[in-house]
Amino acid sequence: MSSQGSTRTATSDGELIAGAAAGDERAMAALYDRYGAVLYAVAYRIVGQRADAEEVVVDAFAQAWRDAPRFEAARGSVAGWLTMIGRSRALDLVRARARRDRITATAAADRPEAPLAMGAWRGDPAGAVDHAERRVRVREALDTLSPPQRQAIELAYFEGLSQSEIAERLQEPLGTIKTRVRLGMQKLRECLRPFYFEPGS
Amino acid sequence: MSAAEHDSVRDLAAAYALGALSPEESREFEAYLASSPEAQREVAEYRDVAALLALAGPEAAPSEGLRDRVLGGVSRQKTVSIPRRNNPMAWGALAASLLAVVGLGLTLMSTRRQLADVRGRLDSTAQQLVLTDSMLVARDSTLFRIFEPGVELFQLTASGDPDPNIQLFWDRNLNRAILHGSRIRQLDPGKAYQLWFIKDGTPLPSVTFKPEPTGHVKVEPIEVPSGTGISAAAVTIEPEAGSKQPTMPIVMVGSLKKS
């Protein structure tokens, strides 16, 4: 491993956010190397297009740069904060796209494209390995959920639906959906606790 | 709060971290969250769980050029710090626009006072003052037109990009509109933004415009096609001379239906 790779672990996510808040662009570069692939993954899953997903990642990091001074560690990890920004921007794009298609009455010609394989990621090789490992764990954890629990969680996270909207979409009582989300998230927490991005930094 | 209610609120931590609460539910939960360190810890952990869900999709990696684009995007806005827009947009955006208009008015008033002071003291800058004054008069007339009864405000937004913002003040009585934009990206030479009115599903060409170096833009007056059937306004990037039909994808769009 190069010396660059070993110095990487010396700086915590929290220190990088503090650096970004103080105007240090290198801190943003380091955060991108750690989480750029994760943000791209969630953006791609939501928008289904490579170019749009990249646009989302650019916007998300620009927002993170602006909002870094307001980051509060007590409210969650840097990784959780960054991925939520990426998810929100991706959902914004999908909603804007739907609005545009409604307004101009053009059919959505946007077909999902095949993503580039993970191997193309050059940001941080050590990080890519971690992510590959985590990806397996996340799949395993999702497989422990009942299909309805998994469906509810995926509709919420990837389609941005509220529990009420999920209940409406699936024609199920709201209470049932709330229970599925709660129990499903509890199960995921049990399975994934050892694999959080930079836990307790 | 009863024990049962307390439980039900606490149970929302997972849904909140997942982003599965409606805006109203989120606000209620946040009020509770502020008073409960235990719930804060719970939410923080569920956010870690939610973050991992990012990896639940198909295996995907961005292109190699993305790093430079991300860092370019960061550098470009190094000097500006912009408050975030709230997501449940309609009311927030409307309130923000009204505040901006009121702010413009206040700025105008205080600028006027300063202007009067300076005028008394410095004859040598008279020429520049005339210039400033005419700008203020122009702004003033814009303000009056915006405040005219019957003028409605519409927002145009960009897909996936929170920054550029265009407000269209539409006076239905006169079929006139004023366009005011901020944080609009600069374009390559030879290109301009073009406004379109969507009438009965067909885009009708309107004015072209370019942002000032500050990213601001103001265009007035704009003729709005008369009659009913105007459902939306959109902005595309076109050759400087403008186009009869949109040749490029829509970069910003907004509904013009009465809310």
Chai-1 contact restraints between the chains, C-beta under 6 A:
chainA,res_idxA,chainB,res_idxB,connection_type,confidence,min_distance_angstrom,max_distance_angstrom,comment,restraint_id
A,E25,B,V74,contact,1.0,0.0,6.0,A-B,restraint_1
A,M28,B,V74,contact,1.0,0.0,6.0,A-B,restraint_2
A,A29,B,L71,contact,1.0,0.0,6.0,A-B,restraint_3
A,Y32,B,R67,contact,1.0,0.0,6.0,A-B,restraint_4
A,Y32,B,V70,contact,1.0,0.0,6.0,A-B,restraint_5
A,A37,B,A61,contact,1.0,0.0,6.0,A-B,restraint_6
A,V38,B,A54,contact,1.0,0.0,6.0,A-B,restraint_7
A,Y40,B,P62,contact,1.0,0.0,6.0,A-B,restraint_8
A,A41,B,A54,contact,1.0,0.0,6.0,A-B,restraint_9
A,A41,B,L55,contact,1.0,0.0,6.0,A-B,restraint_10
A,A41,B,G57,contact,1.0,0.0,6.0,A-B,restraint_11
A,A41,B,A60,contact,1.0,0.0,6.0,A-B,restraint_12
A,V42,B,A54,contact,1.0,0.0,6.0,A-B,restraint_13
A,Y44,B,A60,contact,1.0,0.0,6.0,A-B,restraint_14
A,R45,B,G57,contact,1.0,0.0,6.0,A-B,restraint_15
A,E54,B,P62,contact,1.0,0.0,6.0,A-B,restraint_16
A,E54,B,L66,contact,1.0,0.0,6.0,A-B,restraint_17
A,E55,B,G160,contact,1.0,0.0,6.0,A-B,restraint_18
A,V56,B,G160,contact,1.0,0.0,6.0,A-B,restraint_19
A,V58,B,R69,contact,1.0,0.0,6.0,A-B,restraint_20
A,V58,B,V70,contact,1.0,0.0,6.0,A-B,restraint_21
A,V58,B,G73,contact,1.0,0.0,6.0,A-B,restraint_22
A,D59,B,G160,contact,1.0,0.0,6.0,A-B,restraint_23
A,D59,B,D161,contact,1.0,0.0,6.0,A-B,restraint_24
A,F61,B,V70,contact,1.0,0.0,6.0,A-B,restraint_25
A,A62,B,G73,contact,1.0,0.0,6.0,A-B,restraint_26
A,W65,B,V74,contact,1.0,0.0,6.0,A-B,restraint_27
A,R66,B,S81,contact,1.0,0.0,6.0,A-B,restraint_28
A,G76,B,A44,contact,1.0,0.0,6.0,A-B,restraint_29
A,G76,B,R47,contact,1.0,0.0,6.0,A-B,restraint_30
A,S77,B,D48,contact,1.0,0.0,6.0,A-B,restraint_31
A,A79,B,A51,contact,1.0,0.0,6.0,A-B,restraint_32
A,G80,B,R47,contact,1.0,0.0,6.0,A-B,restraint_33
A,G80,B,D48,contact,1.0,0.0,6.0,A-B,restraint_34
A,G80,B,A51,contact,1.0,0.0,6.0,A-B,restraint_35
A,T83,B,A51,contact,1.0,0.0,6.0,A-B,restraint_36
A,T83,B,A54,contact,1.0,0.0,6.0,A-B,restraint_37
A,D92,B,G160,contact,1.0,0.0,6.0,A-B,restraint_38
A,L93,B,S159,contact,1.0,0.0,6.0,A-B,restraint_39
A,L93,B,G160,contact,1.0,0.0,6.0,A-B,restraint_40
A,A96,B,S159,contact,1.0,0.0,6.0,A-B,restraint_41
A,R97,B,S159,contact,1.0,0.0,6.0,A-B,restraint_42
A,R100,B,I250,contact,1.0,0.0,6.0,A-B,restraint_43
A,R100,B,V253,contact,1.0,0.0,6.0,A-B,restraint_44
A,I103,B,A232,contact,1.0,0.0,6.0,A-B,restraint_45
A,A105,B,G201,contact,1.0,0.0,6.0,A-B,restraint_46
A,P115,B,P58,contact,1.0,0.0,6.0,A-B,restraint_47
A,P115,B,A60,contact,1.0,0.0,6.0,A-B,restraint_48
A,L116,B,A61,contact,1.0,0.0,6.0,A-B,restraint_49
A,M118,B,E59,contact,1.0,0.0,6.0,A-B,restraint_50
A,M118,B,A61,contact,1.0,0.0,6.0,A-B,restraint_51
A,A120,B,A61,contact,1.0,0.0,6.0,A-B,restraint_52
A,W121,B,A61,contact,1.0,0.0,6.0,A-B,restraint_53
A,R122,B,E64,contact,1.0,0.0,6.0,A-B,restraint_54
A,R134,B,L55,contact,1.0,0.0,6.0,A-B,restraint_55
A,R135,B,L55,contact,1.0,0.0,6.0,A-B,restraint_56
A,V138,B,L52,contact,1.0,0.0,6.0,A-B,restraint_57
A,V138,B,L55,contact,1.0,0.0,6.0,A-B,restraint_58
A,V138,B,A56,contact,1.0,0.0,6.0,A-B,restraint_59
A,A156,B,L18,contact,1.0,0.0,6.0,A-B,restraint_60
A,A156,B,A20,contact,1.0,0.0,6.0,A-B,restraint_61
A,Y157,B,L18,contact,1.0,0.0,6.0,A-B,restraint_62
A,Y157,B,L53,contact,1.0,0.0,6.0,A-B,restraint_63
A,S162,B,A20,contact,1.0,0.0,6.0,A-B,restraint_64
A,S162,B,S22,contact,1.0,0.0,6.0,A-B,restraint_65
A,Q163,B,A15,contact,1.0,0.0,6.0,A-B,restraint_66
A,Q163,B,A20,contact,1.0,0.0,6.0,A-B,restraint_67
A,V181,B,A15,contact,1.0,0.0,6.0,A-B,restraint_68
A,V181,B,A20,contact,1.0,0.0,6.0,A-B,restraint_69
A,R182,B,D11,contact,1.0,0.0,6.0,A-B,restraint_70
A,R182,B,A14,contact,1.0,0.0,6.0,A-B,restraint_71
A,M185,B,A14,contact,1.0,0.0,6.0,A-B,restraint_72
A,L188,B,V49,contact,1.0,0.0,6.0,A-B,restraint_73
A,R189,B,V49,contact,1.0,0.0,6.0,A-B,restraint_74
A,L192,B,V49,contact,1.0,0.0,6.0,A-B,restraint_75
A,L192,B,L52,contact,1.0,0.0,6.0,A-B,restraint_76
A,Y196,B,D48,contact,1.0,0.0,6.0,A-B,restraint_77
A,F197,B,A51,contact,1.0,0.0,6.0,A-B,restraint_78
